[in-house]
Amino acid sequence: MSNRSISSAFGSVFGAKIITILIGLISTPLIARLLGTAKYGEYATVLSIFGITQILMSSGITNAAQAYFGRSRGEGWVDDVWNVLFRLAGILALITAGLFAGVAYFGVVERHLGQEYTVLFYLLAAYAIAMQYSGLVRRALMGLKLERYSEPLTILKRLSFAGLAVGLAYSGYGVVGVMIGHIVSCTLVTSAGIYLLRGQLDLSSTFANVSSNFSTRNLLFFNLGSILCAFFISTLYHIDILMLRLTVSETEIGYYRAALVLVEMLWIAPQSLQLVFTHTVADYWDNENFSKISELATQTTRYVSLLTILLAFGLAALSEIFVPLYFGIEYEPAISPLLILLPGTVAFAIARPIFGISQSYENLRPVVVATGVTAIINFALNLVLIPRYGIEGAAIATTIGYSCLPITQVICAKYLGYSPVHWKMATRILLTSAIAGPLIIFIAYSIEGLLALVIVPPVGGIIYLLIALLTNAIPRQDVQIAKEFLTSFLA
């Protein structure tokens, strides 16, 4: 896979992420305001429960689809991969849906969460099936290097969900309406995805026997490793919300969820790179091209670090103005956990592309161990700090847990044979941050009101870029390459 191909794939994924983020920027505060803080906390609880179970149900399916469709190994390979994953996806989705419906039907949900959650669990059963196949078809398209098709499906899903969720919540259907929006949007994506796959697969042979030379066992082991990796990563996302549910009110969970929504926006570029690397770096592993993997990893780590740190400084500097404006004045208590979460969010962003590169290696055992260690640390910290300090304790525990991830992933990368970090580069990035960060925050606090939202982002960005050039955090040769690219692009 050439650099140009990786750049093209990243452009498609990143562009779709930008559009979905913009849609979310509009729809998320509308949903939060229409539901109110307590109902928004209820919605956050349901999503966190689904997020954990989704890992067991679909993470292995989606990662295996992306990785295995990206490894064409002869005639019939793609059809065999599709056949195995389609059936496995159905089995896992039906089991998950049955569990959700079962705990609702037998009163378990009502006893432990409340009567209002019962209907939501029936909806989660339908959502499980819809989400499973929407994820499979989209990742299959990605694995087939058809990001020009897979990423518009992401936009379709987000746009249709936003329209339905806002409309139904406004009409008085509350969290039920929002969940229906999720189900319908996933169903639309599945239908469109299967239509797009018809030219790449023999869909008529979906339930045919796989070829005798195809190793279903290897795919299932990869699927299991992916599930474990995704489960450990997902606990970093969801364990804090679930543990908060035991100790604080739905309103406080709503505040914390609002803080998470904002900080997770910083992951747009790293998340896009992680997705792209999962299926595009496989060729380098197959050819044992460790120098190329190291070069790609170090360059990615450099610019992901610089970009995410800049965005974190901007969000920190403007949080007191932006949070009440975006979510409403009643969400002002979300500012404190947001500020605590930012350092860990930056660390998680740095780890994401490294994780994606390591995950493209066929043996996932080292990655499983690395993420598992991080998940255990995060769980232990949340267990200790949440009962004592509430949402601030959750934020402290989560930010420390997030900060452990790049450490464990760098150790894993070294074990696999590549180096994602040059310490001289890291020192220059830290120096840039130490100089630029206080300046950006000083400028933000020197300007009153909404005017800061207009002035701080461009001025802060220019200051940060200049300091990065002076410290050589951005090498001059990279500036020249960027200049030549822009010149050829605009010519």
C-alpha positions as CSV (number, residue, x, y, z in Angstrom):
1,M,0.0,0.0,0.0
2,S,1.6,3.3,-1.0
3,N,1.7,6.4,1.1
4,R,-0.6,8.0,-1.4
5,S,-3.1,5.2,-0.9
6,I,-2.9,5.7,2.9
7,S,-3.3,9.4,2.5
8,S,-6.3,8.9,0.2
9,A,-7.9,6.5,2.6
10,F,-7.3,8.8,5.5
11,G,-8.8,11.7,3.6
12,S,-12.0,9.8,3.0
13,V,-12.2,8.6,6.7
14,F,-11.2,12.0,8.1
15,G,-13.6,13.9,5.8
16,A,-16.5,11.7,6.9
17,K,-15.5,12.2,10.5
18,I,-15.5,16.0,10.1
19,I,-19.0,15.9,8.6
20,T,-20.3,13.6,11.3
21,I,-18.7,15.8,14.0
22,L,-20.4,18.8,12.5
23,I,-23.8,17.0,12.5
24,G,-23.1,16.0,16.1
25,L,-22.3,19.5,17.0
26,I,-25.8,20.5,16.0
27,S,-27.7,17.4,17.1
28,T,-26.1,16.6,20.4
29,P,-26.9,19.8,22.3
30,L,-30.4,19.7,20.8
31,I,-31.0,16.1,22.1
32,A,-29.5,17.1,25.5
33,R,-31.7,20.1,25.8
34,L,-34.9,18.3,24.6
35,L,-34.3,15.3,27.0
36,G,-33.1,17.4,30.0
37,T,-30.3,16.5,32.3
38,A,-31.9,13.6,34.1
39,K,-33.2,11.9,30.9
40,Y,-29.9,12.6,29.2
41,G,-28.2,10.8,32.0
42,E,-30.7,7.9,31.5
43,Y,-29.8,7.8,27.8
44,A,-26.1,7.8,28.7
45,T,-26.6,4.9,31.0
46,V,-28.4,2.8,28.3
47,L,-25.6,3.6,25.8
48,S,-22.9,2.6,28.2
49,I,-24.6,-0.7,28.9
50,F,-25.0,-1.3,25.2
51,G,-21.4,-0.2,24.6
52,I,-20.0,-2.9,26.8
53,T,-22.2,-5.7,25.3
54,Q,-21.5,-4.4,21.8
55,I,-17.8,-5.3,22.3
56,L,-18.6,-8.9,22.8
57,M,-21.1,-8.9,20.0
58,S,-19.5,-6.9,17.2
59,S,-16.0,-5.7,17.8
60,G,-14.4,-8.9,16.6
61,I,-16.7,-9.0,13.6
62,T,-15.9,-5.5,12.4
63,N,-12.2,-5.7,13.0
64,A,-12.0,-9.1,11.4
65,A,-14.0,-7.8,8.4
66,Q,-11.7,-4.9,7.9
67,A,-8.4,-6.8,8.4
68,Y,-9.4,-10.0,6.5
69,F,-11.1,-8.3,3.5
70,G,-7.8,-6.3,3.3
71,R,-5.8,-9.5,2.9
72,S,-6.8,-11.0,-0.5
73,R,-5.3,-14.4,-0.7
74,G,-6.6,-15.9,-3.9
75,E,-9.8,-16.6,-5.7
76,G,-12.9,-17.0,-3.4
77,W,-11.1,-15.5,-0.4
78,V,-13.5,-12.5,-0.1
79,D,-16.6,-14.7,-0.4
80,D,-15.3,-17.1,2.3
81,V,-14.6,-14.2,4.7
82,W,-18.1,-12.8,4.0
83,N,-19.8,-16.2,4.5
84,V,-18.1,-16.9,7.9
85,L,-18.5,-13.3,9.3
86,F,-22.2,-13.0,8.1
87,R,-23.2,-16.1,10.0
88,L,-21.1,-15.4,13.0
89,A,-22.5,-11.8,13.1
90,G,-26.1,-13.2,13.1
91,I,-25.5,-15.7,15.9
92,L,-23.8,-13.1,18.2
93,A,-26.5,-10.5,17.4
94,L,-29.4,-12.9,18.2
95,I,-27.7,-14.0,21.5
96,T,-27.2,-10.3,22.5
97,A,-30.8,-9.3,21.5
98,G,-32.2,-12.3,23.4
99,L,-30.3,-11.3,26.6
100,F,-31.6,-7.7,26.4
101,A,-35.1,-8.8,25.8
102,G,-34.8,-11.5,28.5
103,V,-33.7,-9.3,31.3
104,A,-36.5,-6.9,30.4
105,Y,-39.2,-9.6,30.2
106,F,-38.3,-11.3,33.5
107,G,-38.2,-8.0,35.4
108,V,-34.5,-7.8,36.1
109,V,-34.2,-4.4,34.5
110,E,-37.2,-3.0,36.4
111,R,-35.8,-4.2,39.8
112,H,-32.3,-2.9,39.3
113,L,-32.7,0.2,37.1
114,G,-36.3,1.2,37.2
115,Q,-39.5,0.6,35.2
116,E,-38.7,3.3,32.7
117,Y,-35.7,1.3,31.5
118,T,-37.7,-1.8,30.5
119,V,-38.9,-0.5,27.2
120,L,-35.4,0.8,26.5
121,F,-34.0,-2.7,26.8
122,Y,-36.5,-4.1,24.3
123,L,-35.3,-1.4,22.0
124,L,-31.7,-2.3,22.7
125,A,-32.5,-5.9,21.5
126,A,-33.6,-4.5,18.1
127,Y,-30.6,-2.1,18.1
128,A,-28.2,-5.0,18.6
129,I,-29.3,-6.7,15.3
130,A,-29.4,-3.4,13.4
131,M,-26.0,-2.2,14.6
132,Q,-24.3,-5.6,14.0
133,Y,-25.0,-5.7,10.3
134,S,-24.5,-2.0,9.7
135,G,-21.0,-2.3,11.2
136,L,-20.2,-5.5,9.2
137,V,-21.1,-4.0,5.8
138,R,-19.3,-0.7,6.4
139,R,-16.0,-2.4,7.6
140,A,-16.2,-4.9,4.7
141,L,-16.2,-2.0,2.3
142,M,-13.2,-0.4,4.2
143,G,-11.3,-3.7,4.0
144,L,-11.9,-3.8,0.3
145,K,-10.3,-0.4,0.0
146,L,-13.7,1.2,-0.8
147,E,-13.6,4.0,1.7
148,R,-15.3,6.2,-1.0
149,Y,-18.4,4.0,-0.3
150,S,-18.0,3.1,3.4
151,E,-17.5,6.7,4.6
152,P,-20.6,8.2,3.0
153,L,-22.5,5.4,4.9
154,T,-21.1,6.8,8.1
155,I,-22.5,10.2,7.1
156,L,-25.9,8.7,6.2
157,K,-26.1,6.9,9.6
158,R,-25.3,10.1,11.5
159,L,-27.5,12.3,9.5
160,S,-30.5,10.0,9.6
161,F,-30.1,9.4,13.3
162,A,-29.8,13.1,14.0
163,G,-33.0,14.0,12.1
164,L,-35.0,11.1,13.6
165,A,-33.7,11.5,17.2
166,V,-34.3,15.3,17.3
167,G,-37.7,15.0,15.7
168,L,-38.9,12.3,17.9
169,A,-37.5,13.8,21.1
170,Y,-39.1,17.1,20.1
171,S,-42.4,15.3,19.6
172,G,-42.3,14.0,23.2
173,Y,-41.0,10.5,22.7
174,G,-38.0,11.1,24.9
175,V,-35.2,8.5,25.1
176,V,-37.5,6.0,23.3
177,G,-37.5,8.3,20.3
178,V,-33.8,8.7,20.3
179,M,-33.3,4.9,20.4
180,I,-35.7,4.4,17.5
181,G,-33.5,6.9,15.6
182,H,-30.5,4.6,16.2
183,I,-32.3,1.5,15.0
184,V,-33.7,3.1,11.8
185,S,-30.4,4.8,10.9
186,C,-28.5,1.4,11.2
187,T,-31.1,-0.3,9.1
188,L,-30.7,2.2,6.3
189,V,-26.9,1.8,6.4
190,T,-27.2,-2.0,6.2
191,S,-29.5,-1.9,3.2
192,A,-27.3,0.6,1.4
193,G,-24.1,-1.3,2.3
194,I,-25.4,-4.6,1.0
195,Y,-26.4,-2.9,-2.3
196,L,-22.8,-1.5,-2.6
197,L,-21.2,-4.9,-1.8
198,R,-23.1,-6.7,-4.5
199,G,-20.4,-6.0,-7.1
200,Q,-17.6,-7.2,-4.8
201,L,-19.1,-10.3,-3.4
202,D,-21.2,-13.3,-4.5
203,L,-24.1,-12.5,-2.1
204,S,-26.0,-15.5,-3.5
205,S,-23.5,-17.8,-1.8
206,T,-23.8,-16.3,1.6
207,F,-24.9,-19.5,3.2
208,A,-22.7,-21.8,1.0
209,N,-19.9,-23.9,2.4
210,V,-16.5,-22.2,2.7
211,S,-13.5,-23.4,0.7
212,S,-11.5,-26.3,2.1
213,N,-8.3,-24.3,2.1
214,F,-9.9,-21.4,4.1
215,S,-8.9,-21.4,7.8
216,T,-12.1,-20.5,9.7
217,R,-10.1,-21.3,12.9
218,N,-7.6,-18.5,12.2
219,L,-10.3,-16.0,11.6
220,L,-12.1,-17.0,14.8
221,F,-8.9,-16.6,16.8
222,F,-8.4,-13.2,15.3
223,N,-12.0,-12.4,16.1
224,L,-11.5,-13.4,19.7
225,G,-8.3,-11.3,20.0
226,S,-10.2,-8.3,18.6
227,I,-13.0,-8.8,21.1
228,L,-10.6,-8.8,24.0
229,C,-8.8,-5.7,22.7
230,A,-12.0,-3.8,22.0
231,F,-13.4,-4.9,25.4
232,F,-10.5,-3.5,27.3
233,I,-10.5,-0.3,25.3
234,S,-14.3,0.0,25.7
235,T,-14.0,-0.3,29.5
236,L,-11.9,2.9,29.3
237,Y,-15.0,4.6,27.7
238,H,-17.8,3.1,29.7
239,I,-16.8,1.8,33.1
240,D,-16.8,5.3,34.6
241,I,-20.4,5.9,33.5
242,L,-21.6,2.5,34.8
243,M,-19.9,2.9,38.1
244,L,-21.2,6.5,38.5
245,R,-24.7,5.0,38.1
246,L,-24.3,3.3,41.4
247,T,-23.3,6.4,43.4
248,V,-24.6,9.6,41.8
249,S,-27.8,11.0,40.3
250,E,-28.8,10.8,36.7
251,T,-28.4,14.6,36.5
252,E,-24.7,14.3,37.5
253,I,-24.2,11.5,35.0
254,G,-25.6,13.9,32.4
255,Y,-23.0,16.5,33.3
256,Y,-20.2,13.9,33.1
257,R,-21.6,12.6,29.8
258,A,-21.6,16.1,28.4
259,A,-17.9,16.5,29.3
260,L,-17.0,13.2,27.6
261,V,-18.9,14.3,24.4
262,L,-16.7,17.4,24.2
263,V,-13.3,15.8,25.0
264,E,-13.9,12.9,22.6
265,M,-14.2,15.4,19.7
266,L,-10.4,15.7,20.0
267,W,-10.1,12.1,18.7
268,I,-11.4,12.8,15.2
269,A,-8.0,12.6,13.4
270,P,-6.4,9.9,15.6
271,Q,-9.5,7.7,15.3
272,S,-9.5,8.1,11.6
273,L,-5.8,7.0,11.4
274,Q,-6.5,4.1,13.7
275,L,-9.2,2.9,11.4
276,V,-7.1,3.3,8.2
277,F,-4.0,1.6,9.6
278,T,-6.0,-1.5,10.6
279,H,-6.3,-2.6,7.0
280,T,-3.6,-0.6,5.2
281,V,-0.5,-1.5,7.2
282,A,-1.0,-5.3,6.8
283,D,1.2,-5.4,3.7
284,Y,4.1,-3.9,5.6
285,W,3.8,-6.6,8.3
286,D,3.5,-9.4,5.7
287,N,6.8,-8.1,4.1
288,E,8.5,-7.5,7.5
289,N,9.1,-3.9,6.5
290,F,9.7,-2.7,10.1
291,S,11.6,0.4,9.0
292,K,8.6,1.6,7.0
293,I,6.2,0.9,9.9
294,S,8.5,2.8,12.3
295,E,8.7,5.8,9.9
296,L,4.9,5.8,9.5
297,A,4.4,5.5,13.3
298,T,6.8,8.2,14.4
299,Q,5.4,10.7,11.8
300,T,1.9,10.0,12.9
301,T,2.7,10.2,16.6
302,R,4.4,13.6,16.0
303,Y,1.5,15.3,14.3
304,V,-1.3,13.6,16.2
305,S,0.4,14.9,19.4
306,L,0.8,18.4,18.1
307,L,-2.7,18.7,16.8
308,T,-4.4,17.2,19.8
309,I,-2.5,19.2,22.4
310,L,-3.4,22.4,20.5
311,L,-7.1,21.5,20.5
312,A,-6.9,20.6,24.2
313,F,-5.4,24.0,25.0
314,G,-8.2,25.7,23.0
315,L,-11.0,23.7,24.7
316,A,-9.5,24.3,28.1
317,A,-9.1,28.1,27.5
318,L,-12.7,28.5,26.2
319,S,-14.5,25.9,28.3
320,E,-16.2,28.4,30.6
321,I,-17.7,30.2,27.6
322,F,-18.3,27.3,25.3
323,V,-19.9,24.6,27.6
324,P,-22.9,26.8,28.8
325,L,-23.3,28.1,25.2
326,Y,-23.2,24.7,23.7
327,F,-25.2,22.6,26.1
328,G,-27.1,25.2,28.1
329,I,-26.4,27.0,31.3
330,E,-27.6,24.1,33.4
331,Y,-24.6,22.0,32.2
332,E,-22.0,24.4,33.7
333,P,-21.0,21.7,36.3
334,A,-19.6,19.7,33.3
335,I,-16.6,22.2,33.1
336,S,-14.8,20.7,36.0
337,P,-14.7,17.1,34.8
338,L,-14.0,18.3,31.3
339,L,-10.8,20.1,32.4
340,I,-9.6,17.0,34.4
341,L,-10.3,14.7,31.4
342,L,-8.3,16.7,28.9
343,P,-4.7,15.5,29.7
344,G,-5.8,11.8,29.5
345,T,-7.8,12.5,26.3
346,V,-4.6,13.8,24.7
347,A,-2.7,10.7,25.8
348,F,-5.4,8.4,24.4
349,A,-5.3,10.3,21.1
350,I,-1.6,9.7,20.8
351,A,-2.1,6.0,21.5
352,R,-4.8,5.4,19.0
353,P,-2.7,5.2,15.7
354,I,-0.1,3.1,17.5
355,F,-2.9,0.8,18.5
356,G,-4.2,0.6,14.9
357,I,-0.8,-0.3,13.5
358,S,-0.2,-3.0,16.1
359,Q,-3.8,-4.3,15.6
360,S,-3.1,-4.9,11.9
361,Y,-0.5,-7.6,12.9
362,E,-2.1,-11.0,12.7
363,N,-1.1,-12.1,16.2
364,L,-3.0,-9.9,18.6
365,R,-1.8,-11.4,21.9
366,P,0.7,-8.6,22.7
367,V,-1.9,-5.9,22.0
368,V,-4.4,-7.7,24.2
369,V,-1.9,-7.8,27.1
370,A,-1.0,-4.1,26.7
371,T,-4.6,-2.9,26.6
372,G,-5.6,-5.3,29.4
373,V,-3.1,-3.9,31.8
374,T,-4.4,-0.4,31.0
375,A,-8.0,-1.4,31.6
376,I,-7.2,-3.0,34.9
377,I,-5.5,0.2,36.1
378,N,-8.4,2.3,35.0
379,F,-11.0,0.0,36.6
380,A,-9.1,0.0,40.0
381,L,-8.8,3.8,40.0
382,N,-12.5,4.3,39.2
383,L,-13.4,1.8,41.9
384,V,-11.4,3.8,44.5
385,L,-12.1,7.4,43.4
386,I,-15.8,7.4,42.3
387,P,-17.4,6.6,45.7
388,R,-15.3,9.3,47.3
389,Y,-15.3,12.1,44.8
390,G,-18.2,11.5,42.4
391,I,-17.9,12.8,38.8
392,E,-14.6,14.5,39.6
393,G,-13.2,11.2,40.9
394,A,-14.4,9.5,37.7
395,A,-12.6,12.1,35.6
396,I,-9.3,11.8,37.6
397,A,-9.4,8.0,37.3
398,T,-10.2,8.1,33.6
399,T,-7.6,10.6,32.7
400,I,-4.9,8.6,34.6
401,G,-6.2,5.4,32.9
402,Y,-6.1,7.1,29.5
403,S,-2.6,8.3,30.2
404,C,-1.3,4.8,30.7
405,L,-2.4,3.7,27.3
406,P,0.4,5.3,25.2
407,I,2.9,3.8,27.6
408,T,1.6,0.3,27.3
409,Q,1.2,0.6,23.5
410,V,4.7,1.9,23.0
411,I,6.0,-1.1,25.0
412,C,3.9,-3.4,22.8
413,A,5.2,-1.7,19.6
414,K,8.8,-2.2,20.7
415,Y,8.0,-5.9,21.3
416,L,6.5,-6.3,17.9
417,G,9.6,-4.7,16.3
418,Y,8.9,-1.1,15.5
419,S,9.4,2.3,17.3
420,P,6.6,4.8,17.3
421,V,8.4,7.5,19.4
422,H,11.7,9.4,19.1
423,W,12.5,10.9,22.5
424,K,14.1,14.0,20.9
425,M,10.8,14.6,19.1
426,A,8.8,14.1,22.3
427,T,11.0,16.7,24.1
428,R,10.4,19.3,21.4
429,I,6.6,18.7,21.5
430,L,6.6,19.2,25.3
431,L,8.7,22.4,25.0
432,T,6.2,23.7,22.4
433,S,3.3,22.9,24.6
434,A,5.0,24.5,27.7
435,I,5.5,27.8,25.9
436,A,2.4,28.0,23.7
437,G,-0.2,26.6,26.2
438,P,0.0,29.4,28.8
439,L,0.0,32.1,26.0
440,I,-3.2,30.6,24.5
441,I,-4.9,30.5,27.9
442,F,-3.7,34.1,28.7
443,I,-5.2,35.4,25.5
444,A,-8.5,33.6,26.2
445,Y,-8.8,35.1,29.6
446,S,-7.9,38.6,28.4
447,I,-10.9,38.7,26.1
448,E,-14.4,38.8,27.5
449,G,-17.5,37.0,26.3
450,L,-18.3,35.4,23.0
451,L,-15.6,37.4,21.2
452,A,-13.0,35.0,22.6
453,L,-14.6,32.2,20.6
454,V,-13.8,34.2,17.4
455,I,-10.3,35.4,18.2
456,V,-8.7,32.7,20.3
457,P,-8.8,29.7,17.8
458,P,-7.0,31.5,14.9
459,V,-4.6,33.5,17.0
460,G,-3.8,30.6,19.3
461,G,-3.3,28.3,16.3
462,I,-0.8,30.8,14.6
463,I,1.1,31.2,17.9
464,Y,1.3,27.4,18.4
465,L,2.4,26.8,14.8
466,L,5.2,29.5,15.0
467,I,6.5,28.1,18.3
468,A,6.4,24.5,16.9
469,L,8.6,25.7,14.0
470,L,11.0,27.5,16.3
471,T,11.4,24.5,18.5
472,N,11.7,22.2,15.5
473,A,8.8,20.2,16.7
474,I,7.7,20.5,13.1
475,P,10.8,19.9,11.0
476,R,11.6,22.3,8.2
477,Q,11.7,19.5,5.6
478,D,8.1,18.7,6.5
479,V,7.2,22.3,5.9
480,Q,8.8,22.1,2.5
481,I,6.9,18.9,1.6
482,A,3.7,20.5,2.7
483,K,4.4,23.6,0.6
484,E,5.2,21.5,-2.5
485,F,2.0,19.5,-1.9
486,L,-0.2,22.7,-1.6
487,T,1.5,24.2,-4.7
488,S,0.8,21.1,-6.8
489,F,-2.7,20.8,-5.4
490,L,-3.6,24.4,-6.2
491,A,-1.9,24.5,-9.6
